[in-house]
């Protein structure tokens, strides 16, 4: 089942006729990733950069630089073009070398969590080489708020540290990432901010909450379900994710006061084992009382739908961020340190941890969280005040970057 809503169109503000142009490279962003988390980072970061540029009287043009997900339609955003990163474009002088040399500055978001050694040498090589070429072209480079590391292998540590030292600024989206960056590159300019997707634009549908039935969303991760069913469990969860998910669905669909929504957030045309949509189809067949929410065309559509729910249990981090920032009480299902790092920064501890609970304990945790959802919503509201303060750090750095980039071109 792959029905989709329409594409997002982000409308730029009207600039004065004398606005100075600025071309901003958005490295390791994506307009057509099946993973809506990467798309959320792209739309939100572009929105922040556009707002800052507009306030400065600048007219921004954006160049999104990333590999292409060939099976996914691209979002349409004005004043934005795409440069596709692949082996050929990285080796030709009229490829990435020329493209990055033509922009005024680069914001590299590293696909959120890919500046690490956990995704293997090929992906790291592309992420590092694009940074190195940007630095070689003397184009100002900021690593936008992202997870830094882990870097456990010596072969990765030295080049990663060099890239951070040579960047104008490294912004970590959690305290653990900040500490990793400062240990690896103590002379780098490292600051703490937060995930930009908290300010992803969306249509508020909270009016649909509070009806006769509790609207509970379940974002079941295709990746975690596959890991559990295959017996690999490479993320080291202390409970069986497949058993937990099915037991939770069985319990909630049996309740007369609950309406269960299966909410996909990361889809893949190439890897069914990492496809929440295919997983939602399977679970909908097993639990016909659940509503299979159609795949979303873009991140704002996903966040808008999540805002209509009374509660969400989610294993994709940006589904959790969408709920948190839209006022929907959420229980994140953690599978790496990025969850505890990010939500711990915001004082939000209503999370199923990677270790420490068995399957029954995880189920009991969700039951209690549903009962205490009003308190969780209050915690999220308090956390959003912290988000805004941390993103102000980023906005100030963008103002300085854009000012220097425009002056450098004159």
VOPAGU-2260 file (C-alpha; in pm, 1 decimal, decimal comma):
REM VOPAGU-2260
SITE   aa  ch    i         X         Y         Z
SITE  UNK   A    0       0,0       0,0       0,0
SITE  UNK   A    1     174,4     312,3    -118,2
SITE  UNK   A    2     -84,6     586,1    -160,4
SITE  UNK   A    3      58,1     933,2    -102,9
SITE  UNK   A    4     -58,9    1284,9     -41,9
SITE  UNK   A    5      52,4    1576,8    -260,2
SITE  UNK   A    6     400,9    1731,2    -264,4
SITE  UNK   A    7     497,8    2013,6     -32,9
SITE  UNK   A    8     558,1    2360,0    -173,2
SITE  UNK   A    9     752,3    2595,9      52,1
SITE  UNK   A   10     672,9    2953,6     -47,8
SITE  UNK   A   11     952,5    3208,6      -1,3
SITE  UNK   A   12     879,0    3553,0     139,8
SITE  UNK   A   13     875,4    3847,3     -98,8
SITE  UNK   A   14    1215,8    4012,4    -104,0
SITE  UNK   A   15    1269,7    4381,8    -171,4
SITE  UNK   A   16    1390,3    4455,4    -523,4
SITE  UNK   A   17    1736,8    4555,4    -395,9
SITE  UNK   A   18    1790,3    4233,5    -194,2
SITE  UNK   A   19    2143,8    4099,7    -229,0
SITE  UNK   A   20    2165,7    3741,5    -356,8
SITE  UNK   A   21    2329,0    3459,8    -161,6
SITE  UNK   A   22    2368,8    3099,2    -275,6
SITE  UNK   A   23    2360,6    2845,8       7,4
SITE  UNK   A   24    2472,9    2486,7     -37,1
SITE  UNK   A   25    2275,4    2230,4     164,3
SITE  UNK   A   26    2507,8    1931,9     186,0
SITE  UNK   A   27    2373,1    1587,5     283,2
SITE  UNK   A   28    2015,7    1710,4     280,0
SITE  UNK   A   29    1751,4    1550,9      55,6
SITE  UNK   A   30    1430,5    1650,4    -120,1
SITE  UNK   A   31    1327,1    1293,6    -199,5
SITE  UNK   A   32    1453,3    1058,4      68,8
SITE  UNK   A   33    1213,8     780,2     163,7
SITE  UNK   A   34    1327,2     845,7     520,6
SITE  UNK   A   35    1106,4    1136,9     623,9
SITE  UNK   A   36    1355,6    1221,8     898,6
SITE  UNK   A   37    1612,2    1335,7     641,8
SITE  UNK   A   38    1340,6    1525,0     457,4
SITE  UNK   A   39    1230,8    1691,1     781,7
SITE  UNK   A   40    1585,5    1809,7     844,6
SITE  UNK   A   41    1602,1    1949,2     491,3
SITE  UNK   A   42    1272,8    2139,4     496,7
SITE  UNK   A   43    1333,8    2272,9     848,2
SITE  UNK   A   44    1695,8    2376,3     787,4
SITE  UNK   A   45    1605,2    2545,6     460,8
SITE  UNK   A   46    1320,7    2726,6     636,8
SITE  UNK   A   47    1552,8    2851,3     913,3
SITE  UNK   A   48    1817,2    2964,0     663,9
SITE  UNK   A   49    1558,3    3137,7     446,2
SITE  UNK   A   50    1412,1    3322,1     744,7
SITE  UNK   A   51    1754,0    3443,3     860,0
SITE  UNK   A   52    1849,0    3553,2     507,9
SITE  UNK   A   53    1518,2    3736,2     464,9
SITE  UNK   A   54    1566,2    3922,4     793,4
SITE  UNK   A   55    1908,1    4033,6     665,8
SITE  UNK   A   56    1767,2    4165,4     338,4
SITE  UNK   A   57    1921,0    3881,8     135,4
SITE  UNK   A   58    1767,8    3681,2    -148,2
SITE  UNK   A   59    1868,5    3315,6     -96,5
SITE  UNK   A   60    1909,5    3045,8    -358,1
SITE  UNK   A   61    1965,0    2689,9    -237,5
SITE  UNK   A   62    2158,2    2397,6    -383,7
SITE  UNK   A   63    2068,7    2063,8    -222,9
SITE  UNK   A   64    2364,4    1824,7    -254,2
SITE  UNK   A   65    2298,0    1456,3    -184,6
SITE  UNK   A   66    2260,4    1109,6    -335,4
SITE  UNK   A   67    1924,4    1059,4    -502,6
SITE  UNK   A   68    1658,1     809,6    -397,9
SITE  UNK   A   69    1547,9     728,3    -750,8
SITE  UNK   A   70    1217,6     571,9    -656,6
SITE  UNK   A   71    1083,1     861,6    -449,9
SITE  UNK   A   72     923,1    1178,3    -595,0
SITE  UNK   A   73    1106,5    1495,9    -498,3
SITE  UNK   A   74     949,5    1776,3    -297,2
SITE  UNK   A   75     909,1    2104,5    -482,8
SITE  UNK   A   76    1065,4    2404,3    -308,5
SITE  UNK   A   77    1109,7    2742,0    -483,4
SITE  UNK   A   78    1458,2    2886,0    -538,9
SITE  UNK   A   79    1608,8    2540,2    -489,4
SITE  UNK   A   80    1793,3    2308,5    -724,2
SITE  UNK   A   81    1946,9    1966,5    -668,6
SITE  UNK   A   82    2299,7    1842,8    -733,7
SITE  UNK   A   83    2326,5    1464,8    -727,4
SITE  UNK   A   84    2626,4    1318,4    -545,6
SITE  UNK   A   85    2764,4     996,3    -689,8
SITE  UNK   A   86    3105,3     856,8    -779,2
SITE  UNK   A   87    3106,8    1021,5   -1121,3
SITE  UNK   A   88    3012,9    1367,5    -995,0
SITE  UNK   A   89    3279,9    1349,7    -724,9
SITE  UNK   A   90    3562,6    1273,7    -969,2
SITE  UNK   A   91    3480,8    1516,2   -1252,7
SITE  UNK   A   92    3608,6    1874,0   -1231,5
SITE  UNK   A   93    3273,2    1997,3   -1363,4
SITE  UNK   A   94    3094,2    1795,2   -1094,3
SITE  UNK   A   95    3093,7    1858,1    -720,4
SITE  UNK   A   96    3421,1    2054,7    -735,8
SITE  UNK   A   97    3265,7    2318,5    -960,7
SITE  UNK   A   98    2925,2    2316,4    -792,6
SITE  UNK   A   99    3057,3    2369,3    -440,5
SITE  UNK   A  100    3292,4    2639,1    -565,7
SITE  UNK   A  101    2996,4    2833,9    -701,9
SITE  UNK   A  102    2808,2    2864,7    -370,3
SITE  UNK   A  103    2872,9    3129,7    -105,9
SITE  UNK   A  104    2861,8    2895,6     194,0
SITE  UNK   A  105    2772,5    2537,5     283,4
SITE  UNK   A  106    2550,4    2397,1     557,4
SITE  UNK   A  107    2631,8    2026,7     599,1
SITE  UNK   A  108    2376,3    1835,8     807,5
SITE  UNK   A  109    2532,1    1492,3     752,3
SITE  UNK   A  110    2187,1    1332,2     695,3
SITE  UNK   A  111    2134,2    1382,3    1068,5
SITE  UNK   A  112    2350,4    1102,9    1205,6
SITE  UNK   A  113    2577,0     982,6     922,5
SITE  UNK   A  114    2899,0    1158,6    1027,3
SITE  UNK   A  115    3009,3     843,6    1207,9
SITE  UNK   A  116    3183,7     513,4    1144,9
SITE  UNK   A  117    2877,8     291,5    1198,7
SITE  UNK   A  118    2759,5     306,4     835,6
SITE  UNK   A  119    3077,9     168,0     683,9
SITE  UNK   A  120    3373,5     301,4     483,5
SITE  UNK   A  121    3192,7     388,9     159,9
SITE  UNK   A  122    2939,3     623,0     318,8
SITE  UNK   A  123    3201,8     781,3     542,4
SITE  UNK   A  124    3427,9     836,6     241,4
SITE  UNK   A  125    3156,6    1032,4      60,6
SITE  UNK   A  126    3071,5    1238,4     369,7
SITE  UNK   A  127    3436,7    1316,3     437,8
SITE  UNK   A  128    3535,6    1386,9      77,4
SITE  UNK   A  129    3255,0    1639,3      25,6
SITE  UNK   A  130    3372,0    1823,1     336,6
SITE  UNK   A  131    3735,6    1811,4     224,5
SITE  UNK   A  132    3651,6    1947,1    -121,0
SITE  UNK   A  133    3440,8    2227,2      27,6
SITE  UNK   A  134    3732,0    2320,9     253,2
SITE  UNK   A  135    3977,4    2300,7     -39,1
SITE  UNK   A  136    3757,7    2540,9    -238,9
SITE  UNK   A  137    3775,6    2781,5      59,5
SITE  UNK   A  138    3398,1    2790,0      89,8
SITE  UNK   A  139    3283,5    2858,5     449,2
SITE  UNK   A  140    3149,3    2533,3     596,5
SITE  UNK   A  141    2922,6    2485,7     897,4
SITE  UNK   A  142    2825,0    2142,6    1023,0
SITE  UNK   A  143    2459,0    2210,7    1102,4
SITE  UNK   A  144    2309,0    2055,5    1419,0
SITE  UNK   A  145    2362,1    1679,4    1396,7
SITE  UNK   A  146    2482,4    1372,0    1580,3
SITE  UNK   A  147    2862,2    1349,8    1586,1
SITE  UNK   A  148    2997,8     996,0    1597,2
SITE  UNK   A  149    3037,3     739,3    1721,5
SITE  UNK   A  150    3394,8     710,6    1598,1
SITE  UNK   A  151    3548,2     397,7    1748,6
SITE  UNK   A  152    3787,3     299,0    1469,3
SITE  UNK   A  153    4125,7     478,5    1442,7
SITE  UNK   A  154    4107,8     492,2    1061,3
SITE  UNK   A  155    3802,8     719,0    1086,1
SITE  UNK   A  156    3901,7     936,9    1381,4
SITE  UNK   A  157    4188,2    1134,9    1227,0
SITE  UNK   A  158    4010,4    1243,2     905,3
SITE  UNK   A  159    3688,9    1319,4    1096,5
SITE  UNK   A  160    3880,0    1534,0    1346,5
SITE  UNK   A  161    4057,2    1717,2    1061,4
SITE  UNK   A  162    3723,6    1799,4     895,8
SITE  UNK   A  163    3585,6    1939,2    1221,3
SITE  UNK   A  164    3896,3    2150,7    1281,2
SITE  UNK   A  165    3880,7    2296,6     931,1
SITE  UNK   A  166    3508,3    2372,6     945,2
SITE  UNK   A  167    3400,1    2720,3    1047,9
SITE  UNK   A  168    3173,7    2569,2    1313,5
SITE  UNK   A  169    3050,7    2230,1    1435,8
SITE  UNK   A  170    2703,3    2227,7    1590,3
SITE  UNK   A  171    2604,9    1921,9    1793,3
SITE  UNK   A  172    2238,2    1841,6    1845,2
SITE  UNK   A  173    2296,9    1681,6    2186,2
SITE  UNK   A  174    2548,6    1698,9    2469,0
SITE  UNK   A  175    2700,2    1357,3    2398,4
SITE  UNK   A  176    2779,1    1460,2    2041,0
SITE  UNK   A  177    2927,4    1787,8    2162,5
SITE  UNK   A  178    3153,5    1598,3    2400,8
SITE  UNK   A  179    3261,0    1354,8    2127,2
SITE  UNK   A  180    3349,9    1642,5    1893,9
SITE  UNK   A  181    3543,4    1830,9    2162,9
SITE  UNK   A  182    3742,7    1521,9    2261,8
SITE  UNK   A  183    3828,7    1435,7    1902,2
SITE  UNK   A  184    3906,7    1790,8    1789,6
SITE  UNK   A  185    3971,9    2006,7    2097,4
SITE  UNK   A  186    4076,6    2304,0    1884,7
SITE  UNK   A  187    3762,0    2293,5    1667,5
SITE  UNK   A  188    3485,3    2551,2    1712,3
SITE  UNK   A  189    3212,2    2332,7    1867,2
SITE  UNK   A  190    2879,9    2454,8    2004,2
SITE  UNK   A  191    2561,2    2294,9    2132,8
SITE  UNK   A  192    2232,6    2342,4    1949,0
SITE  UNK   A  193    1943,3    2103,4    1881,4
SITE  UNK   A  194    1776,1    1916,5    1595,8
SITE  UNK   A  195    1632,6    2164,4    1344,5
SITE  UNK   A  196    1331,2    1939,1    1272,7
SITE  UNK   A  197    1163,1    2065,0    1589,4
SITE  UNK   A  198    1061,3    2371,7    1385,8
SITE  UNK   A  199     943,3    2181,0    1077,3
SITE  UNK   A  200     635,7    2366,8     943,3
SITE  UNK   A  201     305,6    2176,0     958,1
SITE  UNK   A  202     -72,1    2210,1     957,9
SITE  UNK   A  203    -201,7    2190,4    1315,7
SITE  UNK   A  204    -472,3    1922,5    1336,2
SITE  UNK   A  205    -490,7    1902,0    1715,4
SITE  UNK   A  206    -864,1    1978,0    1696,9
SITE  UNK   A  207    -908,1    1607,6    1615,4
SITE  UNK   A  208    -777,0    1506,2    1957,7
SITE  UNK   A  209    -999,7    1439,5    2256,0
SITE  UNK   A  210   -1274,5    1254,2    2070,2
SITE  UNK   A  211   -1482,1     960,1    2194,2
SITE  UNK   A  212   -1191,5     725,9    2119,9
SITE  UNK   A  213    -826,5     776,2    2206,7
SITE  UNK   A  214    -630,9     811,7    1880,8
SITE  UNK   A  215    -307,3     618,7    1944,0
SITE  UNK   A  216     -40,6     608,1    1673,8
SITE  UNK   A  217     211,3     325,1    1644,7
SITE  UNK   A  218     518,3     397,8    1432,2
SITE  UNK   A  219     657,8      46,5    1392,7
SITE  UNK   A  220    1011,6      47,7    1256,6
SITE  UNK   A  221    1069,0    -189,5     967,3
SITE  UNK   A  222    1436,8    -193,6    1058,6
SITE  UNK   A  223    1385,3    -294,4    1422,3
SITE  UNK   A  224    1117,0    -549,3    1336,4
SITE  UNK   A  225    1347,8    -712,9    1082,1
SITE  UNK   A  226    1634,8    -719,6    1332,0
SITE  UNK   A  227    1414,6    -889,9    1591,1
SITE  UNK   A  228    1260,6   -1142,2    1353,2
SITE  UNK   A  229    1597,4   -1233,3    1201,3
SITE  UNK   A  230    1747,7   -1287,5    1546,5
SITE  UNK   A  231    2033,1   -1044,2    1478,4
SITE  UNK   A  232    1934,4    -765,0    1720,5
SITE  UNK   A  233    2236,8    -559,8    1615,3
SITE  UNK   A  234    2120,3    -262,7    1822,8
SITE  UNK   A  235    2133,9    -471,4    2140,1
SITE  UNK   A  236    1777,3    -417,0    2264,2
SITE  UNK   A  237    1711,8    -593,1    2594,8
SITE  UNK   A  238    1359,9    -692,4    2485,2
SITE  UNK   A  239    1215,7    -850,5    2171,1
SITE  UNK   A  240    1092,4    -561,3    1955,4
SITE  UNK   A  241     871,3    -784,2    1738,2
SITE  UNK   A  242     701,6    -939,5    2041,5
SITE  UNK   A  243     661,6    -597,0    2202,3
SITE  UNK   A  244     504,6    -442,6    1891,4
SITE  UNK   A  245     257,1    -725,3    1835,4
SITE  UNK   A  246     163,7    -746,8    2203,3
SITE  UNK   A  247     105,3    -370,2    2213,9
SITE  UNK   A  248    -113,1    -381,9    1902,5
SITE  UNK   A  249    -307,1    -679,1    2038,4
SITE  UNK   A  250    -373,2    -498,6    2364,6
SITE  UNK   A  251    -468,6    -162,9    2213,5
SITE  UNK   A  252    -689,2    -296,7    1931,9
SITE  UNK   A  253    -884,6    -495,7    2192,3
SITE  UNK   A  254    -978,8    -176,3    2378,6
SITE  UNK   A  255   -1315,9     -21,9    2290,9
SITE  UNK   A  256   -1192,3     325,6    2385,0
SITE  UNK   A  257    -885,5     325,1    2156,0
SITE  UNK   A  258    -843,6     379,0    1781,4
SITE  UNK   A  259    -504,6     249,4    1662,2
SITE  UNK   A  260    -323,1     418,0    1371,9
SITE  UNK   A  261     -23,7     248,3    1204,4
SITE  UNK   A  262     200,6     543,4    1110,0
SITE  UNK   A  263     494,5     483,6     870,1
SITE  UNK   A  264     780,9     732,8     878,5
SITE  UNK   A  265    1067,9     579,6     679,7
SITE  UNK   A  266    1002,0     399,2     353,4
SITE  UNK   A  267    1241,9     239,6     109,4
SITE  UNK   A  268    1201,5     122,7    -247,6
SITE  UNK   A  269    1530,3     -65,2    -229,3
SITE  UNK   A  270    1532,1    -229,0     114,9
SITE  UNK   A  271    1208,1    -385,3     236,4
SITE  UNK   A  272    1377,6    -463,6     568,1
SITE  UNK   A  273    1399,4     -88,7     635,8
SITE  UNK   A  274    1052,4       1,2     507,7
SITE  UNK   A  275     794,5     112,9     764,0
SITE  UNK   A  276     527,2     105,6     492,7
SITE  UNK   A  277     574,6    -263,5     418,2
SITE  UNK   A  278     583,7    -329,7     792,9
SITE  UNK   A  279     258,5    -137,2     841,5
SITE  UNK   A  280      97,9    -346,7     565,9
SITE  UNK   A  281     198,0    -668,8     743,3
SITE  UNK   A  282      76,2    -549,4    1080,4
SITE  UNK   A  283    -250,9    -418,3     936,4
SITE  UNK   A  284    -316,2    -766,2     793,4
SITE  UNK   A  285    -244,3    -922,3    1133,5
SITE  UNK   A  286    -448,6    -661,9    1323,4
SITE  UNK   A  287    -740,4    -560,8    1098,5
SITE  UNK   A  288    -879,1    -338,0    1371,9
SITE  UNK   A  289    -588,4     -96,5    1321,4
SITE  UNK   A  290    -597,9     186,9    1066,5
SITE  UNK   A  291    -314,2     168,5     813,9
SITE  UNK   A  292    -220,9     533,0     756,3
SITE  UNK   A  293    -114,2     588,4     391,0
SITE  UNK   A  294     251,7     666,5     326,6
SITE  UNK   A  295     317,6    1039,3     343,0
SITE  UNK   A  296     447,9    1237,4      47,4
SITE  UNK   A  297     658,6    1469,0     261,0
SITE  UNK   A  298     761,9    1543,6     621,0
SITE  UNK   A  299     512,0    1826,9     686,2
SITE  UNK   A  300     227,0    1591,8     591,4
SITE  UNK   A  301     355,0    1334,3     841,2
SITE  UNK   A  302     388,9    1589,3    1121,1
SITE  UNK   A  303      43,6    1730,2    1043,8
SITE  UNK   A  304    -111,5    1384,7    1078,4
SITE  UNK   A  305      81,6    1313,5    1397,9
SITE  UNK   A  306     -54,1    1639,2    1543,1
SITE  UNK   A  307    -405,1    1487,7    1519,5
SITE  UNK   A  308    -317,6    1195,7    1748,8
SITE  UNK   A  309    -376,0    1179,8    2123,2
SITE  UNK   A  310     -63,9     968,1    2174,6
SITE  UNK   A  311     222,7     818,3    1974,6
SITE  UNK   A  312     466,4     531,3    2029,2
SITE  UNK   A  313     747,9     574,4    1776,0
SITE  UNK   A  314    1076,4     407,6    1688,2
SITE  UNK   A  315    1183,2     663,7    1425,5
SITE  UNK   A  316    1342,6     960,8    1595,7
SITE  UNK   A  317    1194,2    1224,6    1367,7
SITE  UNK   A  318     846,1    1083,8    1416,1
SITE  UNK   A  319     912,1    1141,1    1788,0
SITE  UNK   A  320    1037,9    1494,2    1720,1
SITE  UNK   A  321     729,4    1564,5    1509,1
SITE  UNK   A  322     502,1    1456,3    1793,4
SITE  UNK   A  323     700,7    1637,4    2062,3
SITE  UNK   A  324     693,7    1967,9    1873,6
SITE  UNK   A  325     328,5    1933,4    1766,0
SITE  UNK   A  326     200,6    1875,9    2119,3
SITE  UNK   A  327     127,5    1502,9    2085,5
SITE  UNK   A  328     244,4    1302,5    2390,8
SITE  UNK   A  329     502,2    1050,4    2272,1
SITE  UNK   A  330     700,0     751,0    2393,7
SITE  UNK   A  331    1020,5     721,6    2188,6
SITE  UNK   A  332    1146,0     365,8    2139,1
SITE  UNK   A  333    1522,4     412,9    2152,7
SITE  UNK   A  334    1772,5     202,1    1960,3
SITE  UNK   A  335    2083,4     423,4    1986,5
SITE  UNK   A  336    2236,2     696,7    2199,7
SITE  UNK   A  337    2092,8     968,3    1976,2
SITE  UNK   A  338    1752,6     924,3    2146,4
SITE  UNK   A  339    1872,5     960,9    2504,5
SITE  UNK   A  340    2112,8    1236,6    2404,3
SITE  UNK   A  341    1848,4    1447,9    2233,1
SITE  UNK   A  342    1551,1    1398,6    2463,9
SITE  UNK   A  343    1770,9    1399,9    2773,3
SITE  UNK   A  344    1888,8    1746,4    2668,2
SITE  UNK   A  345    1524,1    1856,5    2681,7
SITE  UNK   A  346    1447,0    1696,3    3018,5
SITE  UNK   A  347    1213,8    1437,2    2864,7
SITE  UNK   A  348    1263,4    1088,3    3007,4
SITE  UNK   A  349     945,3     908,9    2893,8
SITE  UNK   A  350    1140,0     672,1    2670,8
SITE  UNK   A  351    1177,7     297,3    2627,8
SITE  UNK   A  352    1554,7     261,1    2669,5
SITE  UNK   A  353    1782,1      41,4    2462,4
SITE  UNK   A  354    1848,7    -177,7    2765,4
SITE  UNK   A  355    1694,8    -221,9    3108,9
SITE  UNK   A  356    1345,1    -348,8    3025,9
SITE  UNK   A  357    1212,9    -684,6    2912,1
SITE  UNK   A  358     909,7    -711,6    2682,8
SITE  UNK   A  359     658,0    -704,1    2968,0
SITE  UNK   A  360     837,4    -407,2    3120,7
SITE  UNK   A  361     825,4    -215,1    2792,1
SITE  UNK   A  362     451,3    -282,7    2761,0
SITE  UNK   A  363     390,0    -168,4    3118,2
SITE  UNK   A  364     589,6     148,1    3047,0
SITE  UNK   A  365     362,7     236,0    2753,2
SITE  UNK   A  366      45,8     163,8    2953,1
SITE  UNK   A  367     157,3     401,0    3227,1
SITE  UNK   A  368     261,2     667,9    2976,4
SITE  UNK   A  369     -81,0     658,6    2808,8
SITE  UNK   A  370    -244,8     703,8    3148,6
SITE  UNK   A  371     -11,6     996,0    3227,3
SITE  UNK   A  372     -18,8    1156,5    2881,6
SITE  UNK   A  373    -128,1    1498,9    3008,7
SITE  UNK   A  374     187,9    1519,3    3217,6
SITE  UNK   A  375     400,0    1415,6    2919,7
SITE  UNK   A  376     244,7    1692,4    2710,1
SITE  UNK   A  377     339,4    1944,2    2979,5
SITE  UNK   A  378     698,5    1814,1    2981,0
SITE  UNK   A  379     714,2    1853,8    2604,1
SITE  UNK   A  380     592,1    2213,5    2624,2
SITE  UNK   A  381     867,8    2290,7    2873,3
SITE  UNK   A  382    1118,8    2116,8    2647,1
SITE  UNK   A  383    1017,6    2330,5    2350,0
SITE  UNK   A  384    1126,8    2643,7    2536,1
SITE  UNK   A  385    1472,9    2486,8    2558,0
SITE  UNK   A  386    1455,9    2399,6    2186,8
SITE  UNK   A  387    1391,4    2760,4    2089,8
SITE  UNK   A  388    1683,6    2886,2    2298,1
SITE  UNK   A  389    1920,4    2629,2    2146,4
SITE  UNK   A  390    1808,6    2706,5    1791,8
SITE  UNK   A  391    1872,3    3075,5    1857,0
SITE  UNK   A  392    2239,7    2978,2    1891,8
SITE  UNK   A  393    2224,0    2838,2    1537,7
SITE  UNK   A  394    2037,0    3138,9    1398,1
SITE  UNK   A  395    2299,8    3377,9    1533,6
SITE  UNK   A  396    2575,7    3172,6    1372,4
SITE  UNK   A  397    2390,1    3176,5    1040,6
SITE  UNK   A  398    2362,2    3555,1    1053,5
SITE  UNK   A  399    2737,2    3584,8    1100,4
SITE  UNK   A  400    2805,1    3327,1     827,1
SITE  UNK   A  401    2577,1    3492,9     571,8
SITE  UNK   A  402    2718,2    3838,1     647,1
SITE  UNK   A  403    3074,9    3717,6     601,2
SITE  UNK   A  404    2987,5    3515,1     290,2
SITE  UNK   A  405    2828,4    3813,7     117,0
SITE  UNK   A  406    3117,4    4043,7     210,7
SITE  UNK   A  407    3367,1    3783,1      91,2
SITE  UNK   A  408    3208,9    3783,0    -254,4
SITE  UNK   A  409    3220,6    4162,6    -298,5
